[in-house]
Structure formats: C-alpha cells, structure tokens
Amino acid sequence: MALETNLNCYWWQAAPPQAAPVAPWQDKTDIAIIGGGFTGLSAALTLARAGRNVVVLEKGLIGEGASTRNGGITSGNIRLSADQLKRRFGAERAQAFFDEAVAARADLDRFISDEKIDCDYKPCGRLVGLTGQFSADKITRDNDAFEARYGIRPRFIEKGELSDYSGSAGYDGGIFRPDIGGIHPAKLLHEMARLALAAGARIFSETPVLSIKRQTTTFTLATDKGVVIADHVISATNAYTDKAQPWLKRRLVPVISEMIATEKLGANQVQALMPKLSMFGESKQLGYYYRPSPDGERILLGGRRMHKDSGQAKQRLHDGLSAIFPELKDAKIEAHWPGFVAFPFDQLPKLAVHDGIIYPAGFCGSGTVWARWLGQKAAMMILGKESETVFANLAMNTLPLYTGDPWFLPLAMTYYRLRDRFSVSTK
C-alpha cells in the first residue's frame, strides 16, 4: 500500500517536516536506531543522556511519518478488553497491562512537564460515546475499581448529561476519562528531536536503511549514504517497515488511518459542540476519534480508511463528522491526510527481540503514548537498567505466506462495519 504524496496535514502547518542538521557521517556507533519518530527519538534521547554514542537513521524528513499525522490524543488504549486479557493471560497479568497503560500515560505527562515541552498539551479528558450494547451498572463497577486502584475517577455519563460534554445527539451514554488529554503531535516530535540532538545523538534524515547484517558481535547497516557498524540496533519503523526488515514486516499489519480538519469555525461554535474542549472517541469497532484543534477554532476527526480513492475517503470522514454534528454538514474541509498505523496479529503492542535486534512495535493506533514509552524501554534494555514491561516476551506471530501486504483488510473492515451496524442498544 502506498500513500498519496503532497500531503495537506494540519499539524504540519505549525511544525513541518524538516531535514536533520548536517553532521559528519558516523561509520561506527554504539547504537543504531532505524526510524526517527516518537519511538526512535525516545530511545535516542534516553541512550544519549546515558552517555552512549547514538545514530538515528530516518528514511524521510524528521516529522514526516506517523508520529506527526495522528490525532494527538494521549489515550494509551489497549485493544483487547479486560475479559479477553484475563482469558489469555490470567487475572494478575491482565491487570498488568492496564497498570502499564496508566503508568505510560502519566510518564508522558511528566516528560512534557519536566522538559518544558511546547506541544499544546491539555489534560482535558476524553469522552467515549457509547452506542450499541452496554451495561451502565458494569461500567460503573469498572469505574469504581479503576478509581480504587489508580486514584483516577472515570465517570459514566447518562444520556441526559451528555449535553454537558458534547453537542451531539448520536450517543446513548458516555465514559469520561479525566487522565487523557491532547497534544500537538508534530510539535512534540520536533521537541524530542531537539532534545535528542542536544544530548549528543546524531540524526541523519533522508537516509533509508537498505540492509542489516549481523556479524559476530556487531551489526552492519547499509544506507545510501554509507555503512554504519553498531553494537546494538533498535528498529523503530513500526507501520513504515520496508523490505530491508522482512522479519518485522511479516509480523505487522499496516492499516491506513486518516484525518480531516475543518475550516475555522470560531471558538464559540467549537465550544458549543464540545463544551469541555475534550478529546472524543466512540465505542464502535470502526468508530471515529475527534477533537478540537489546539487553538479551539477547528474540529479534527479521524478514522480508518475505507476507500482507495482519496476523494471518497475524505468525503466519508466529512459524512462521519456531519452525522456526529449535523451543524457541520456544510463546513469546509481544509486539510485531509493519511498515515499508517500497525497491528500485530494479536493486537497487543510489543517489545520484541529477534536475532539481536530490538523491536518496539505494533502500537495499534495508540502510538502517541506507546511509541515513546516502548522506545524508552528498548533503550533501558540496552543500558541494563530496570526496563520491565508486560509487552516484552510476547509472541510476535505471523501467518503462513504473509509478507506484509494485508490483502485480507477489506474483509476485516466489512466484518467490523457489519458488527457496528447490527449492534442493538440494550441498556
């Protein structure tokens, strides 16, 4: 799958992709990191501050990949439900997944605060609009348990209360999480690059890795600018993994997620539709995620791509926005852009190691939190520091004959769309 070029990405208006500063080529390094997104830069910053020699090899410009194309919602979602995790791993380990999600989200908050990062961060909460089957009693019990464990109080929002949170009449209830917020993802990415460079990391943009060969104690990475010999390699390419890394490519399913941004609607109209200026999601399998722009003047909405044609794909998102907020049926769409997200076959993020290479990958569309967190964990693994994570040592399987081209995606999308359509609300 290929994405259209000349993207009109809203986030790039304030923080466009850029070339890394010119630096002398490094033919030897302690650690080579492939990929300069949230994952790679998080690892690079951690390692460089620990005094290691670090080289980041980025195929495109800095800020050109998925890290700057997402919704900027700090959800840290786990795709599998608590019941699914319990059946697979048992109750204790299932709980560890949610413990780590809370820790990772809090660590992003700490990082932004401690480093004084200008990325329009707002801890404004997120409302998930509920449709279809749900039990208000079960949600309330789950919320009580969450508060007892973490000291964070999610709220079940009755239909009659929804107008305090959203101007949409399309939901039967909601769950509000106060610990989730919004960022400007492109600003965060460039701030991370600045910090990594200041710590001594060398970043080479427009430098694709063509091959990786393992020697006895080192790795040789061939690029179109020269060869790098490294003691360790971290692959931080995720959904943008190419044929130079066939092992990883066969274990990830790349999915196109895309977004639109409206014209300036004015702060009054945006606040009328989003009274708390919070982040939003939906309980549907193929629901939308949406939010106000950082300046409160526009609305941004995203979802999975359903059409090969870019024009039809853009119209589908606009139709989705109009279904949520009929007032915006005639609003102009000023930006539309896609990006790849990656799913392992079991839909759980990974910190995998294969043939000596460390692979933080498979963030399932929640890379705003997981990419930075697992990049940091990969770096700590090399440093020999405490790096325990429930996402390590998980099997990273593939399918027979699968090479990285997800031919089955249209079937899966149709299945999930039918589930959403025929779900009956039973409160």
MIDREN-438853 format. One record per residue (C-alpha): x, y, z; residue number from 1. Coordinates in steps of 0.5 Angstrom, whole numbers, m for minus. Example, Ala and Ser with C-alpha at 12.3 -4.5 7.8 and 13.67 -1.06 7.14 Angstrom:
<pts>
[pt [25 m9 16] 1] [pt [27 m2 14] 2] 
</pts>
This chain:
<pts>
[pt [0 0 0] 1] [pt [2 7 m2] 2] [pt [0 14 1] 3] [pt [m1 20 m3] 4] [pt [4 25 m4] 5] [pt [4 33 m2] 6] [pt [0 31 4] 7] [pt [m4 37 7] 8] [pt [m3 35 14] 9] [pt [m6 40 19] 10] [pt [0 39 24] 11] [pt [5 41 19] 12] [pt [3 48 18] 13] [pt [6 50 25] 14] [pt [11 44 25] 15] [pt [13 42 18] 16] [pt [18 36 17] 17] [pt [25 38 16] 18] [pt [32 36 15] 19] [pt [36 34 21] 20] [pt [42 39 22] 21] [pt [48 37 17] 22] [pt [53 33 21] 23] [pt [59 29 19] 24] [pt [58 21 18] 25] [pt [59 16 23] 26] [pt [61 10 21] 27] [pt [61 7 28] 28] [pt [57 8 34] 29] [pt [54 4 40] 30] [pt [47 4 38] 31] [pt [44 5 31] 32] [pt [36 7 31] 33] [pt [32 6 25] 34] [pt [27 11 25] 35] [pt [26 18 28] 36] [pt [19 18 30] 37] [pt [17 18 37] 38] [pt [20 11 38] 39] [pt [27 12 36] 40] [pt [27 19 39] 41] [pt [25 17 45] 42] [pt [30 11 45] 43] [pt [36 16 42] 44] [pt [35 21 48] 45] [pt [35 16 53] 46] [pt [41 13 51] 47] [pt [45 19 49] 48] [pt [43 22 56] 49] [pt [47 16 59] 50] [pt [53 18 55] 51] [pt [52 13 49] 52] [pt [54 14 42] 53] [pt [47 14 38] 54] [pt [46 15 31] 55] [pt [39 15 28] 56] [pt [37 13 21] 57] [pt [31 16 19] 58] [pt [28 15 12] 59] [pt [25 21 11] 60] [pt [25 28 14] 61] [pt [24 29 21] 62] [pt [17 29 23] 63] [pt [15 26 16] 64] [pt [12 19 19] 65] [pt [6 17 23] 66] [pt [8 21 29] 67] [pt [6 27 26] 68] [pt [0 25 23] 69] [pt [m4 22 29] 70] [pt [m10 25 33] 71] [pt [m5 28 38] 72] [pt [m10 24 44] 73] [pt [m6 21 50] 74] [pt [m10 15 50] 75] [pt [m5 9 51] 76] [pt [m11 5 49] 77] [pt [m11 m3 50] 78] [pt [m15 m6 44] 79] [pt [m17 m12 48] 80] [pt [m22 m12 53] 81] [pt [m20 m14 61] 82] [pt [m24 m20 60] 83] [pt [m20 m22 53] 84] [pt [m14 m21 57] 85] [pt [m16 m25 63] 86] [pt [m18 m31 59] 87] [pt [m11 m31 55] 88] [pt [m6 m29 61] 89] [pt [m10 m30 67] 90] [pt [m12 m24 72] 91] [pt [m6 m22 75] 92] [pt [m2 m21 68] 93] [pt [m8 m18 65] 94] [pt [m8 m13 71] 95] [pt [m1 m11 69] 96] [pt [m3 m9 62] 97] [pt [m8 m3 65] 98] [pt [m3 m2 70] 99] [pt [3 0 65] 100] [pt [m2 4 61] 101] [pt [m4 9 67] 102] [pt [4 9 68] 103] [pt [6 10 61] 104] [pt [1 16 60] 105] [pt [3 19 67] 106] [pt [10 19 64] 107] [pt [8 23 58] 108] [pt [5 28 62] 109] [pt [12 28 67] 110] [pt [16 28 61] 111] [pt [12 34 58] 112] [pt [12 38 64] 113] [pt [20 36 66] 114] [pt [23 38 60] 115] [pt [18 44 59] 116] [pt [16 42 52] 117] [pt [12 47 48] 118] [pt [7 42 45] 119] [pt [0 45 47] 120] [pt [m1 40 52] 121] [pt [m8 40 55] 122] [pt [m10 35 60] 123] [pt [m17 36 58] 124] [pt [m20 29 59] 125] [pt [m23 24 54] 126] [pt [m31 22 53] 127] [pt [m32 16 49] 128] [pt [m39 16 46] 129] [pt [m43 10 47] 130] [pt [m48 6 42] 131] [pt [m50 m1 42] 132] [pt [m50 m6 48] 133] [pt [m47 m3 54] 134] [pt [m49 m4 62] 135] [pt [m49 2 66] 136] [pt [m48 m2 72] 137] [pt [m42 m6 70] 138] [pt [m39 1 67] 139] [pt [m40 4 74] 140] [pt [m37 m2 78] 141] [pt [m31 m2 73] 142] [pt [m30 6 74] 143] [pt [m30 4 82] 144] [pt [m25 m1 81] 145] [pt [m21 4 77] 146] [pt [m21 9 82] 147] [pt [m20 5 88] 148] [pt [m13 2 84] 149] [pt [m11 9 81] 150] [pt [m14 15 84] 151] [pt [m17 17 78] 152] [pt [m24 17 77] 153] [pt [m28 16 71] 154] [pt [m35 18 70] 155] [pt [m41 14 67] 156] [pt [m45 20 63] 157] [pt [m52 18 63] 158] [pt [m55 21 56] 159] [pt [m59 26 60] 160] [pt [m52 29 62] 161] [pt [m48 29 55] 162] [pt [m50 36 53] 163] [pt [m45 38 58] 164] [pt [m40 34 54] 165] [pt [m42 34 47] 166] [pt [m47 38 43] 167] [pt [m48 31 39] 168] [pt [m55 27 40] 169] [pt [m52 21 37] 170] [pt [m50 17 43] 171] [pt [m54 14 49] 172] [pt [m49 15 54] 173] [pt [m41 16 55] 174] [pt [m35 15 59] 175] [pt [m31 21 61] 176] [pt [m23 19 63] 177] [pt [m20 25 66] 178] [pt [m13 23 65] 179] [pt [m13 23 58] 180] [pt [m11 29 54] 181] [pt [m9 32 48] 182] [pt [m2 35 45] 183] [pt [0 38 38] 184] [pt [4 31 36] 185] [pt [8 35 31] 186] [pt [11 40 36] 187] [pt [12 34 41] 188] [pt [16 30 35] 189] [pt [21 36 34] 190] [pt [22 38 41] 191] [pt [24 31 42] 192] [pt [29 31 36] 193] [pt [32 38 39] 194] [pt [33 34 46] 195] [pt [36 28 43] 196] [pt [41 33 39] 197] [pt [42 37 45] 198] [pt [44 30 49] 199] [pt [49 29 43] 200] [pt [45 24 39] 201] [pt [47 24 31] 202] [pt [41 24 27] 203] [pt [41 23 19] 204] [pt [35 24 15] 205] [pt [33 22 8] 206] [pt [38 16 10] 207] [pt [34 10 9] 208] [pt [37 3 11] 209] [pt [38 m2 5] 210] [pt [40 m8 9] 211] [pt [42 m10 16] 212] [pt [47 m16 17] 213] [pt [49 m19 24] 214] [pt [56 m20 25] 215] [pt [59 m24 31] 216] [pt [59 m18 36] 217] [pt [56 m12 31] 218] [pt [51 m10 26] 219] [pt [53 m7 19] 220] [pt [47 m3 17] 221] [pt [48 m1 9] 222] [pt [45 6 7] 223] [pt [45 10 1] 224] [pt [50 15 5] 225] [pt [55 10 7] 226] [pt [55 4 12] 227] [pt [54 4 20] 228] [pt [57 m1 24] 229] [pt [54 m1 31] 230] [pt [54 m6 37] 231] [pt [46 m5 38] 232] [pt [40 m4 34] 233] [pt [33 m1 35] 234] [pt [28 m2 30] 235] [pt [23 4 31] 236] [pt [20 3 24] 237] [pt [13 0 26] 238] [pt [8 1 20] 239] [pt [13 4 16] 240] [pt [18 m2 16] 241] [pt [20 m4 9] 242] [pt [23 m10 5] 243] [pt [30 m9 9] 244] [pt [27 m12 15] 245] [pt [23 m18 13] 246] [pt [22 m21 20] 247] [pt [19 m15 23] 248] [pt [15 m13 16] 249] [pt [12 m20 16] 250] [pt [9 m19 23] 251] [pt [6 m13 23] 252] [pt [m1 m11 19] 253] [pt [0 m4 17] 254] [pt [m7 0 17] 255] [pt [m9 7 14] 256] [pt [m12 12 19] 257] [pt [m13 19 16] 258] [pt [m16 25 19] 259] [pt [m19 32 17] 260] [pt [m19 39 19] 261] [pt [m25 44 18] 262] [pt [m24 51 17] 263] [pt [m24 56 22] 264] [pt [m31 55 26] 265] [pt [m30 60 31] 266] [pt [m28 59 38] 267] [pt [m36 60 40] 268] [pt [m38 54 35] 269] [pt [m33 49 37] 270] [pt [m34 50 45] 271] [pt [m42 50 43] 272] [pt [m41 43 40] 273] [pt [m35 41 45] 274] [pt [m37 45 52] 275] [pt [m31 42 56] 276] [pt [m26 42 49] 277] [pt [m24 35 51] 278] [pt [m22 29 47] 279] [pt [m27 24 44] 280] [pt [m28 17 42] 281] [pt [m33 12 40] 282] [pt [m35 5 43] 283] [pt [m36 3 36] 284] [pt [m31 m2 32] 285] [pt [m30 3 27] 286] [pt [m31 9 31] 287] [pt [m29 16 30] 288] [pt [m24 20 34] 289] [pt [m24 27 34] 290] [pt [m22 33 38] 291] [pt [m22 41 38] 292] [pt [m15 44 35] 293] [pt [m11 47 40] 294] [pt [m13 54 39] 295] [pt [m20 52 39] 296] [pt [m22 54 33] 297] [pt [m23 48 29] 298] [pt [m25 41 29] 299] [pt [m21 35 27] 300] [pt [m23 28 26] 301] [pt [m20 21 24] 302] [pt [m22 14 23] 303] [pt [m20 8 19] 304] [pt [m19 9 11] 305] [pt [m25 5 7] 306] [pt [m24 8 0] 307] [pt [m18 7 m4] 308] [pt [m20 14 m8] 309] [pt [m17 20 m3] 310] [pt [m23 24 m5] 311] [pt [m28 19 m3] 312] [pt [m24 17 3] 313] [pt [m24 25 5] 314] [pt [m32 25 4] 315] [pt [m33 19 8] 316] [pt [m30 23 14] 317] [pt [m34 29 13] 318] [pt [m40 25 13] 319] [pt [m38 22 19] 320] [pt [m37 29 22] 321] [pt [m44 31 20] 322] [pt [m47 25 23] 323] [pt [m44 27 30] 324] [pt [m45 34 29] 325] [pt [m50 36 23] 326] [pt [m49 43 24] 327] [pt [m42 42 20] 328] [pt [m45 39 14] 329] [pt [m43 45 10] 330] [pt [m37 46 14] 331] [pt [m31 47 9] 332] [pt [m25 42 10] 333] [pt [m19 45 9] 334] [pt [m14 39 11] 335] [pt [m14 32 10] 336] [pt [m8 27 11] 337] [pt [m7 19 12] 338] [pt [m2 16 16] 339] [pt [0 8 17] 340] [pt [m1 5 24] 341] [pt [1 m2 25] 342] [pt [m3 m8 29] 343] [pt [1 m15 31] 344] [pt [m4 m20 30] 345] [pt [m6 m21 37] 346] [pt [m7 m13 37] 347] [pt [m2 m12 43] 348] [pt [4 m7 43] 349] [pt [11 m11 43] 350] [pt [18 m10 46] 351] [pt [21 m16 42] 352] [pt [28 m18 41] 353] [pt [30 m22 35] 354] [pt [37 m24 32] 355] [pt [39 m19 37] 356] [pt [35 m13 34] 357] [pt [30 m10 39] 358] [pt [23 m8 36] 359] [pt [19 m4 40] 360] [pt [13 m4 35] 361] [pt [5 m5 34] 362] [pt [2 0 38] 363] [pt [m5 m1 35] 364] [pt [m7 6 33] 365] [pt [m5 9 40] 366] [pt [3 11 39] 367] [pt [2 18 42] 368] [pt [3 14 49] 369] [pt [6 7 47] 370] [pt [11 9 42] 371] [pt [15 14 46] 372] [pt [14 9 52] 373] [pt [17 3 49] 374] [pt [22 7 45] 375] [pt [25 9 52] 376] [pt [24 1 55] 377] [pt [28 m1 49] 378] [pt [34 4 51] 379] [pt [34 2 58] 380] [pt [34 m6 56] 381] [pt [41 m4 53] 382] [pt [43 0 59] 383] [pt [42 m6 63] 384] [pt [37 m1 67] 385] [pt [30 m3 70] 386] [pt [26 m4 64] 387] [pt [21 m9 66] 388] [pt [15 m8 61] 389] [pt [9 m13 60] 390] [pt [10 m12 53] 391] [pt [16 m16 53] 392] [pt [17 m23 52] 393] [pt [10 m23 48] 394] [pt [10 m28 42] 395] [pt [10 m24 35] 396] [pt [7 m29 31] 397] [pt [5 m28 23] 398] [pt [1 m32 18] 399] [pt [3 m37 13] 400] [pt [5 m34 7] 401] [pt [4 m27 9] 402] [pt [10 m22 7] 403] [pt [7 m15 10] 404] [pt [1 m14 4] 405] [pt [m5 m14 8] 406] [pt [m10 m17 3] 407] [pt [m15 m19 8] 408] [pt [m16 m12 11] 409] [pt [m22 m11 6] 410] [pt [m26 m17 9] 411] [pt [m24 m15 16] 412] [pt [m27 m8 15] 413] [pt [m33 m11 12] 414] [pt [m34 m15 18] 415] [pt [m33 m10 23] 416] [pt [m37 m5 20] 417] [pt [m43 m10 20] 418] [pt [m42 m11 27] 419] [pt [m43 m4 28] 420] [pt [m49 m3 24] 421] [pt [m53 m9 27] 422] [pt [m51 m8 34] 423] [pt [m57 m7 38] 424] [pt [m57 m2 44] 425] [pt [m60 m5 51] 426] [pt [m59 m1 57] 427] 
</pts>
